Amino acid sequence: MKTVVHNILLAFFSSTMAILLVAVAAFGQGNGSGYLKVKANPSHAGVFIDGKYVGPASNFGSARKYAVPAGEHEVILRDPRCQDYTTKVTIVAGKTATISQALQPATLASPPFGTLRIEAGSGKFDAVYLNDKFMGHVDEFNNFAQGLSLNPGEYTLKVVTPDGKQELEQKVKIEENKTTKVQVKAGG
């Protein structure tokens, strides 16, 4: 009798374990994540997945790799000096999809210019928006040799982290041949 009960319990646990393993494998395939690697020219173009900024295409010349849920996604590459590039990409769990794209130049503004410099204690890949247009990331505008050349006028400046937290929103006035500095404190 003991052997029969033992065999029944063993069969029950074996079949239950097999069902659990199949379920876990099926769940992992359907809901896993894959990766997106973007090689863009210009290399610092902003990467937007399903409308959300995730960071620059590269960092110091190396393409960045972003974890993305499996499935089809819309990817937009943006740079203020270029036309947006939009494509669809299918991410497969556990795999890396790669996009390689040279962005087409846009019509550039004409002088006169002033300069906007962002002095940030925030993340270097935080997105910079002027009048709701993506202009780049903080690391491009944050030291004495960098800045954003703009026509004189008033702009609404926003700085947003890759996870969507707004670090700053304020009006800035750009004056011809002058540098306007804006301080962004870490954590807003």
C-alpha positions in Angstrom: 0.0 0.0 0.0 2.8 2.4 0.9 4.4 1.8 -2.5 1.2 2.5 -4.4 0.7 5.8 -2.5 4.3 6.7 -3.0 4.0 6.0 -6.8 0.7 8.1 -7.0 2.3 11.0 -5.2 5.4 10.8 -7.3 3.3 10.7 -10.5 1.3 13.7 -9.2 4.3 15.8 -8.4 6.1 14.9 -11.7 3.1 15.8 -13.8 2.5 19.0 -11.8 6.2 20.0 -12.2 6.0 19.3 -15.9 2.9 21.5 -16.3 4.6 24.3 -14.3 7.7 24.2 -16.4 5.7 24.4 -19.6 3.6 27.3 -18.2 6.7 29.2 -17.1 8.4 28.6 -20.5 5.3 29.8 -22.4 4.9 32.8 -20.1 8.5 33.8 -20.5 8.3 33.7 -24.3 5.1 35.7 -24.5 6.0 38.4 -22.1 9.8 38.6 -22.1 12.0 41.4 -23.1 14.5 41.8 -25.9 16.8 44.6 -26.7 17.1 47.4 -29.2 20.4 48.7 -30.4 20.5 51.9 -32.4 23.3 53.0 -34.7 22.5 56.5 -35.9 24.2 59.3 -37.7 24.3 61.7 -35.9 25.2 59.3 -33.1 23.7 61.4 -30.3 20.1 61.4 -31.9 17.4 60.9 -29.3 15.7 57.5 -29.3 11.9 57.4 -28.7 10.1 54.1 -28.3 6.3 54.2 -28.6 6.5 58.0 -28.1 8.7 57.8 -25.0 12.2 59.2 -24.9 14.6 56.5 -23.7 18.0 58.1 -24.3 20.6 58.9 -27.0 21.5 56.4 -29.8 25.1 56.3 -28.6 27.4 57.3 -25.8 31.0 58.3 -26.7 30.6 56.6 -30.1 29.3 53.3 -28.8 25.7 52.3 -29.7 23.5 52.0 -26.7 21.3 48.9 -26.1 17.8 49.4 -24.5 15.7 46.7 -22.9 12.3 46.6 -24.6 9.2 44.4 -24.1 8.7 41.8 -26.8 6.4 42.8 -29.6 6.1 45.4 -32.3 7.1 49.0 -31.4 7.4 52.4 -33.2 10.9 53.9 -33.0 11.6 57.5 -33.8 15.1 59.0 -34.0 15.2 62.7 -33.4 17.9 65.4 -33.7 17.2 69.1 -34.0 19.4 69.5 -37.1 17.8 66.6 -38.9 14.5 65.3 -40.1 12.8 62.7 -37.8 13.2 59.1 -38.8 10.3 56.7 -37.9 10.2 52.9 -38.3 8.6 49.9 -36.8 10.6 47.2 -35.1 9.7 43.7 -33.8 11.4 42.8 -30.6 11.8 39.1 -29.8 12.3 38.0 -26.2 16.0 37.4 -25.5 17.2 38.8 -28.8 18.7 42.1 -30.0 17.2 44.0 -32.9 19.4 46.7 -34.5 18.4 49.8 -36.3 21.1 51.6 -38.4 20.1 54.9 -39.9 21.7 58.1 -41.2 19.2 61.0 -40.6 18.6 63.5 -43.3 19.6 67.1 -42.7 16.9 69.6 -42.0 16.9 73.3 -42.9 18.9 75.1 -40.3 18.1 78.4 -38.7 19.9 81.6 -39.9 21.8 84.0 -37.6 21.7 85.9 -35.3 22.2 83.5 -32.5 22.4 83.4 -28.7 23.5 80.3 -26.7 21.7 78.2 -24.1 23.8 76.3 -21.7 22.4 73.9 -19.2 24.3 73.4 -16.0 22.9 70.2 -14.6 23.2 68.2 -11.5 20.7 65.9 -13.2 21.3 62.9 -15.4 23.4 63.5 -18.5 20.9 61.7 -20.7 17.9 63.8 -19.6 16.0 65.1 -22.6 16.0 68.8 -23.3 12.9 70.3 -25.0 12.3 73.8 -26.2 8.7 74.8 -27.0 8.0 71.0 -26.8 10.5 70.1 -29.5 13.3 67.7 -28.6 16.7 69.4 -28.8 19.0 66.8 -27.4 20.2 65.6 -24.0 21.7 67.5 -21.1 25.2 66.2 -21.7 25.3 68.1 -25.0 24.8 71.5 -23.5 26.5 71.4 -20.1 30.0 72.8 -20.2 31.9 75.9 -21.2 32.6 74.6 -24.7 29.0 73.4 -25.4 25.7 75.0 -25.8 22.6 75.2 -28.0 22.7 78.0 -30.6 19.2 79.6 -30.9 17.6 82.6 -32.5 16.9 85.4 -30.0 13.5 85.1 -28.4 11.6 83.5 -25.5 11.3 79.8 -25.2 9.8 77.3 -22.8 12.6 74.9 -21.6 11.8 71.5 -20.2 14.2 68.9 -18.9 12.8 65.4 -18.6 14.5 62.1 -17.3 14.3 59.0 -19.5 11.8 57.6 -17.1 9.5 60.5 -17.7 10.1 62.7 -14.6 10.1 66.4 -15.3 13.2 67.9 -13.7 12.6 71.5 -14.9 10.1 73.7 -16.8 10.8 77.4 -17.1 10.8 80.3 -19.6 14.2 81.3 -20.9 15.1 84.4 -22.9 17.8 84.1 -25.5 19.6 87.3 -26.5 21.9 87.8 -29.5 25.5 87.0 -28.9 24.9 86.2 -25.2 25.0 82.9 -23.3 22.0 82.1 -21.1 22.8 79.6 -18.4 20.1 77.5 -16.7 20.8 75.4 -13.6 19.0 72.1 -13.2 19.2 70.6 -9.8 19.2 66.8 -9.3 15.8 65.6 -8.3 13.9 68.6 -9.6 
